[in-house]
Amino acid sequence: MPISDDDVVRLLDRTVAAIRDALAAEFDSQAERRRERGERPGQYRLDLVADAAALDVLHGAGVGVLSEESGLDDTGSDLVVVIDPVDGSTNASRGIPWYAASLCAVDDHGPRASVVVNLATGTRYAAVRNHGATCDGRPIAPSPVRNVSDAVLVLNGYPRRHLGWKQYRAMGATALDLCSVAAGMTDGTVDCSNDQLGPWDFLGAMLVLTEAGARIGDVEGRPLVALDHAARRTPISAATPELFEALLAARIDLTS
């Protein structure tokens, strides 16, 4: 029997709840353990704790999983959940309240439903294909900013020259950074690294962003949807088409 959109969203929400419970049980009484490292560079113990909790729920539902921490588990299901159990884990390790569980359910037609939850504050972004995007249940929309000179941008990494922004932020969790554009809190994001972000970093927020009416794309024009643990992209996003084109041109110019 086909799974409904509502059932997909409920599965994603159950997964987030399991992650939050596991992190609380593991670290609330011993906050200093949040900085314990994991098994590979850039990984923390909290990433592994969150991933194990998420996999219990997702494997139980019989869906495929592409996780930053544990790779691709293709069950043959029509649905694959792309997940970053803790996006912004360095922030999480230091108690900076800008880190999230980011999940996107992908089917043969692309991203179908997504949930991104700030694990520090509980703020929840959600989207379903062709049904809009919400923050804590309320519809969201991006800002009307068209010009880079009027824009507050979020940077991942830092460019070798000023891109003309009004102001910038560097906050350290790509999923939440993108959702901030969807909700009109910021106006665009620019990835100043080169092919460092995996699908789990941006797919959950990508659906929120596009359903809210904003734009996102890869600097080299490659598809952002890739169910491949080795795939890496360089995404930028913007509240309006005009700002997107200006940021894309500016980012391309950085490589010249």
C-alpha positions in Angstrom: 0.0 0.0 0.0 1.5 3.4 -1.0 2.6 5.6 1.9 0.8 9.0 2.1 2.6 12.3 2.4 1.3 12.6 5.9 2.7 9.3 6.8 6.1 10.3 5.4 6.2 13.5 7.4 5.2 11.5 10.5 8.1 9.1 9.9 10.5 12.0 9.6 9.1 13.6 12.8 9.4 10.2 14.7 13.1 10.1 13.6 13.8 13.6 14.8 12.1 12.7 18.2 14.3 9.6 18.5 17.4 11.7 17.8 16.5 14.3 20.4 15.8 11.6 23.0 19.1 9.8 22.3 21.1 13.0 22.6 19.4 14.0 25.8 20.0 10.6 27.4 23.6 10.6 26.3 24.7 14.1 27.1 22.3 16.2 29.2 23.9 15.0 32.5 27.5 15.2 31.1 27.6 18.1 28.8 31.4 17.9 28.4 31.0 14.6 26.6 29.5 16.5 23.6 33.1 17.3 22.5 34.2 13.7 22.3 35.4 12.9 18.8 34.0 10.2 16.6 35.7 7.7 14.2 36.7 10.1 11.4 37.9 13.7 11.0 35.2 16.2 11.8 33.0 13.7 13.4 31.8 13.8 17.0 30.4 11.1 19.3 27.1 12.9 19.2 26.9 12.3 15.4 27.1 8.6 16.0 24.6 8.6 18.8 22.1 10.5 16.7 22.7 8.3 13.7 22.1 5.1 15.6 18.8 6.5 16.9 17.7 7.6 13.5 18.5 4.3 11.8 16.5 2.4 14.4 13.4 4.3 13.3 14.1 4.4 9.5 15.1 0.7 9.2 12.0 -0.2 11.1 9.9 1.6 8.5 11.6 -0.3 5.7 12.8 2.8 3.8 16.2 3.3 2.2 18.6 5.6 4.0 21.5 7.8 2.9 23.2 9.1 6.0 26.3 11.3 6.3 27.4 9.1 9.2 26.6 5.6 7.9 26.3 5.8 4.1 23.7 4.4 1.8 21.5 1.5 2.8 19.4 0.8 -0.3 16.5 -1.4 0.8 14.9 -1.5 -2.6 12.1 0.8 -1.3 10.6 3.5 -3.5 11.6 6.0 -0.8 15.1 7.0 0.4 15.5 9.3 3.4 18.6 11.5 3.1 19.6 12.4 6.6 22.2 14.5 8.5 21.5 13.4 12.1 23.2 16.5 13.5 24.0 19.2 10.9 26.3 21.7 12.7 27.8 19.2 15.1 30.7 21.5 16.0 28.0 24.0 17.1 26.3 21.2 19.1 29.6 20.2 20.7 30.1 23.7 22.0 26.5 24.5 23.0 25.9 27.0 20.2 22.2 26.8 19.5 22.3 26.5 15.7 22.4 22.8 14.8 19.7 20.6 13.4 18.4 17.2 12.4 17.8 17.4 8.6 15.8 14.8 6.7 14.5 14.6 3.2 12.4 11.8 1.8 13.2 11.3 -1.9 11.3 9.2 -4.4 11.5 8.7 -8.2 10.3 12.3 -8.8 12.8 13.9 -6.4 12.4 15.4 -2.9 8.9 14.5 -1.6 8.9 15.7 2.0 11.4 17.1 4.4 11.7 18.1 8.0 14.5 20.3 9.5 14.5 20.8 13.2 16.8 23.0 15.3 17.7 20.5 18.0 18.6 23.3 20.4 15.4 25.4 20.2 12.8 23.0 18.7 12.1 25.3 15.7 10.7 23.0 13.0 10.7 23.6 9.3 8.7 21.3 7.0 7.8 21.0 3.4 5.8 18.6 1.1 6.2 18.7 -2.6 3.7 21.0 -4.2 2.2 21.9 -0.8 4.3 24.8 0.4 6.6 25.1 3.4 6.1 26.0 7.1 7.9 27.0 10.2 6.3 25.6 13.4 3.2 25.0 11.3 2.9 28.5 9.8 3.5 29.2 6.1 6.7 30.9 5.3 8.0 33.0 2.4 11.4 34.6 1.5 12.2 38.2 1.5 11.7 40.4 -1.6 15.4 41.5 -1.8 16.8 41.6 -5.3 20.1 43.3 -5.0 23.3 42.0 -3.4 23.9 45.4 -1.9 20.7 45.1 0.1 21.2 41.5 1.1 22.1 39.9 4.4 23.9 36.7 3.3 25.0 33.6 5.1 28.5 32.3 4.1 29.9 28.8 4.3 33.6 29.4 4.3 34.8 32.9 3.3 35.5 34.3 -0.1 38.8 35.8 -1.0 37.1 39.1 -1.8 33.9 41.0 -0.8 30.9 40.0 -2.9 29.0 43.3 -2.4 26.7 42.2 0.4 25.1 44.6 2.9 26.0 42.3 5.8 26.9 38.7 6.2 26.7 35.9 8.8 28.6 32.6 9.2 26.6 30.3 11.4 27.8 26.8 10.7 24.8 24.7 9.9 23.9 24.6 6.2 20.3 23.2 6.7 19.4 26.0 9.1 21.2 28.6 7.0 19.0 27.7 4.0 15.9 27.6 6.1 16.6 31.1 7.3 16.4 32.2 3.6 13.1 30.3 3.1 11.7 32.1 6.2 12.9 35.6 5.2 15.3 36.0 8.1 18.3 36.2 5.7 18.3 36.8 1.9 20.8 34.3 0.5 23.5 31.8 1.1 26.9 31.4 -0.6 29.0 28.3 -0.3 32.6 29.7 -0.6 34.1 26.2 -0.3 34.5 24.0 -3.3 32.5 20.7 -3.4 32.5 20.2 0.3 28.8 19.8 1.0 27.0 16.4 0.7 23.3 15.8 -0.2 22.4 15.5 3.5 23.7 19.0 4.1 21.1 20.7 1.8 18.4 18.4 0.5 16.1 18.8 3.5 16.3 22.5 3.5 16.3 22.6 -0.3 12.6 21.4 -0.4 11.7 23.9 2.3 13.4 26.7 0.3 11.9 25.9 -3.1 8.4 25.3 -1.7 8.6 28.7 0.1 9.4 30.2 -3.3 13.2 30.9 -3.1 15.9 29.7 -5.4 18.8 27.2 -5.0 21.3 25.8 -7.4 24.8 24.4 -7.7 27.5 26.8 -8.9 28.5 24.4 -11.7 24.9 23.7 -12.7 24.9 20.1 -11.5 21.7 18.4 -10.2 21.5 18.8 -6.4 19.6 15.6 -5.9 22.2 12.7 -5.9 21.7 9.6 -3.8 25.4 9.0 -3.6 27.5 9.2 -0.5 30.5 10.5 -2.5 28.5 13.3 -4.2 29.6 16.8 -3.3 28.2 20.1 -4.5 28.7 23.9 -4.1 25.2 25.4 -3.6 24.0 28.9 -3.4 20.5 30.1 -2.6 18.6 33.4 -2.8 15.2 34.8 -1.9 14.5 36.0 -5.4 15.5 35.1 -9.0 17.3 38.4 -9.5 19.4 38.0 -6.3 20.1 34.3 -7.2 21.5 35.3 -10.6 23.6 38.0 -9.1 25.1 35.8 -6.4 25.7 33.0 -8.9 27.6 35.3 -11.2 29.6 36.6 -8.2 30.4 33.1 -7.0 31.5 31.9 -10.4 33.7 35.0 -10.7 35.5 33.9 -7.6 36.9 30.9 -9.5 38.2 32.9 -12.4 
